[in-house]
């Protein structure tokens, strides 16, 4: 009961303080106690369990859940700090009582919106917080403040009307039986007015968030409000739109068309905010446009989640919380800086700079943590490139912001009020780091562990966009490039327009024309070049196209890998691409030779993609030849020429989101780095290599089953072939298992030549795999399963596929899987504790040196499968001990210890191996 009391007091406390303004003796002193009003909300975020409370007398429903709890706690912290700042810096303001009234009303609504659990309570809190903000914006009473207030109120009323209509449609969809938000949201897709409701809700929340082109109210409002009000309006106020999207959009089931709309509008806002922020000459207006940009980025993330049906909203809530803390701290810091003399200014400026660049993901900052939390939705192709460009833009904008910081005050404030204001700023600055790092493990684990955040590759990936932004800023200033000045609110100044909607649109057109005429061609070119430069660098960091153009250049010590390639893709005439992601009419065969750079020029597990063509074979992968083969006869001839003495063949089937050249170069790297003595054959199926074509790729694997079966039967029929290993990654495991099942049903067995099957991070429904396995009779191939509970790509796949666990993310130690795995004889290698080069932890089998060498030296070579006297667990633990001795000491012994291996014979002997490790360590010591 006590914990629920805090939820009730979170709303009632500011209302009770507000009621004190009705009593004359209390009214003048209310501002002193404003900082106490958010305390119950702050406490509720920590002690109140998930659940629902009815607010006394009003009947309003309050609900606390994980995203709401996170945002409530962080928002309450900013409200406390900003209230302290306001109470101390405005103590002598003759209008302080009026300010306190608007402040407490706005606080009630903006905190209440994170707790609202019903349609009525959400509308009430949303409206209260929005309408009361008008008094904060117009507090100064200047011409600009009143104009900003009028612009704000027009947009607010439009937002309120759109929200009201959307909520009415939600209530009708729910049949009036319940005003619960989850029940209404669940019922809406069945309504004939669903799209109209979504349109109204998106409009309402887009205005509140400040998304382009509905953002015009935001810069003037934040510029003209007092400093404390700017902090909460930019930090907390706009989050009412974010929590609205989280509450009312069906993330669990997905809504691709509206997710696409949000993603596009979000990306537009992210770059628009940067472009127009660079034209501002006042630091508060730069921070306002930064809010447009940052909220655009967050909206794009939510849009991607809605497209994919990703119901995990805590990472997005963490990013929103990060923005609350840092944006609030920056506004408060600006206020403190205006009152600071030369002494102490340097330290304050450094702190503000760190906070500012955290928006670009400054390594180890709160922004770095927040961006790593949302990375699972940005880890693919175009989305990752856009995120990198946004980071460069943020760095450019924040560098501009720092150049506009006010000069030292000629009469610095040393009063008690000033010291309190500094304390408020210090609290938020410390919170920007401490709170986010403490929350992160509860949000992101096990996707990215804290140790992974210290990975040098991750740190560099976060650092270079900031370095580029600073370099561009320096270059622009060195060249004397001067951007035009655009007033806050940019192309729309509604308050200066009057009358009908036609006059409004005429005014907008005239303002657009006038604004565009003021842009200098040279200045505009600087911004365009900066963004294009970022895109080019991002593209270089990703995978280029057209690399399969043969080159004759070679270097000493480079290695050559010859591949037999079989594909069901459609051919293309594009040079260096050869096959597209579309489906072909027949199985095509060809031989491709790939040059691998010398060992001293590369890392095991990495593909060094060409930066330009022709490739430099001294440090990049290069294509040596592309030779089409005329049918199975020439394919058998190639196999005869390349079959090693051990007569082993390795067939690789790639996964989702792979171009043709991706598959070729990756398999060449696997063959080379594993050291496997095999004849390598690549089977590549039609993948469009776009994250949003997941379902197309899935169907393409079904389309390719017959082609893969034809390839397998052809290799099996070759008399010279003695043993076949199939290595399948991710989605490629699906056609492999389907073909094995298909062949078992047709033939009543699996040919004994098909000796080993390695399933690396298989993207297969674990229940479906069980049915496939049952149809394959004994004697079965030896099956090795690589799993990881930290595989974020499979986590997304699970959410897309009905939230059923994927085979590659199972925990083999869990009771529901352990007994079945022991009975089946499948060997499971749990890679959860192993590091990988990609932040999705999906390609460890190929990019982790220990794993790739295990595949070549042990699994394909058959050592682990043919020795009846030693289990796989014993051999892996022996490898672990060997590594420990080679490195020396306890730290060395733990290098590969996270590699947990579970097979039916290991349990009996694993304890003895652990004992042996202990004895060896004692001997070393």
Secondary structure as GFF3:
##gff-version 3
##sequence-region A 1 925
A	DSSP	alpha_helix	2	20	.	.	.	ID=ss1
A	DSSP	alpha_helix	24	27	.	.	.	ID=ss2
A	DSSP	three_ten_helix	30	33	.	.	.	ID=ss3
A	DSSP	alpha_helix	34	37	.	.	.	ID=ss4
A	DSSP	alpha_helix	39	47	.	.	.	ID=ss5
A	DSSP	beta_strand	51	54	.	.	.	ID=ss6
A	DSSP	beta_strand	61	64	.	.	.	ID=ss7
A	DSSP	alpha_helix	66	89	.	.	.	ID=ss8
A	DSSP	alpha_helix	96	112	.	.	.	ID=ss9
A	DSSP	alpha_helix	119	137	.	.	.	ID=ss10
A	DSSP	alpha_helix	143	173	.	.	.	ID=ss11
A	DSSP	alpha_helix	181	188	.	.	.	ID=ss12
A	DSSP	alpha_helix	194	209	.	.	.	ID=ss13
A	DSSP	alpha_helix	216	224	.	.	.	ID=ss14
A	DSSP	alpha_helix	227	232	.	.	.	ID=ss15
A	DSSP	pi_helix	233	237	.	.	.	ID=ss16
A	DSSP	alpha_helix	239	248	.	.	.	ID=ss17
A	DSSP	alpha_helix	256	277	.	.	.	ID=ss18
A	DSSP	alpha_helix	283	308	.	.	.	ID=ss19
A	DSSP	alpha_helix	314	338	.	.	.	ID=ss20
A	DSSP	alpha_helix	345	357	.	.	.	ID=ss21
A	DSSP	three_ten_helix	358	360	.	.	.	ID=ss22
A	DSSP	alpha_helix	366	374	.	.	.	ID=ss23
A	DSSP	three_ten_helix	375	377	.	.	.	ID=ss24
A	DSSP	alpha_helix	381	403	.	.	.	ID=ss25
A	DSSP	alpha_helix	416	444	.	.	.	ID=ss26
A	DSSP	alpha_helix	450	453	.	.	.	ID=ss27
A	DSSP	alpha_helix	456	479	.	.	.	ID=ss28
A	DSSP	three_ten_helix	494	496	.	.	.	ID=ss29
A	DSSP	alpha_helix	501	518	.	.	.	ID=ss30
A	DSSP	alpha_helix	521	541	.	.	.	ID=ss31
A	DSSP	beta_strand	559	571	.	.	.	ID=ss32
A	DSSP	beta_strand	579	596	.	.	.	ID=ss33
A	DSSP	three_ten_helix	599	601	.	.	.	ID=ss34
A	DSSP	beta_strand	622	628	.	.	.	ID=ss35
A	DSSP	alpha_helix	631	642	.	.	.	ID=ss36
A	DSSP	beta_strand	648	653	.	.	.	ID=ss37
A	DSSP	alpha_helix	660	674	.	.	.	ID=ss38
A	DSSP	beta_strand	679	684	.	.	.	ID=ss39
A	DSSP	three_ten_helix	691	693	.	.	.	ID=ss40
A	DSSP	alpha_helix	694	703	.	.	.	ID=ss41
A	DSSP	alpha_helix	705	717	.	.	.	ID=ss42
A	DSSP	beta_strand	723	729	.	.	.	ID=ss43
A	DSSP	alpha_helix	732	747	.	.	.	ID=ss44
A	DSSP	beta_strand	754	760	.	.	.	ID=ss45
A	DSSP	alpha_helix	766	774	.	.	.	ID=ss46
A	DSSP	beta_strand	782	787	.	.	.	ID=ss47
A	DSSP	alpha_helix	792	800	.	.	.	ID=ss48
A	DSSP	three_ten_helix	807	809	.	.	.	ID=ss49
A	DSSP	alpha_helix	815	824	.	.	.	ID=ss50
A	DSSP	beta_strand	827	830	.	.	.	ID=ss51
A	DSSP	alpha_helix	844	847	.	.	.	ID=ss52
A	DSSP	alpha_helix	849	854	.	.	.	ID=ss53
A	DSSP	pi_helix	855	859	.	.	.	ID=ss54
A	DSSP	alpha_helix	863	866	.	.	.	ID=ss55
A	DSSP	alpha_helix	872	887	.	.	.	ID=ss56
A	DSSP	alpha_helix	889	893	.	.	.	ID=ss57
A	DSSP	beta_strand	900	902	.	.	.	ID=ss58
A	DSSP	alpha_helix	906	924	.	.	.	ID=ss59
###
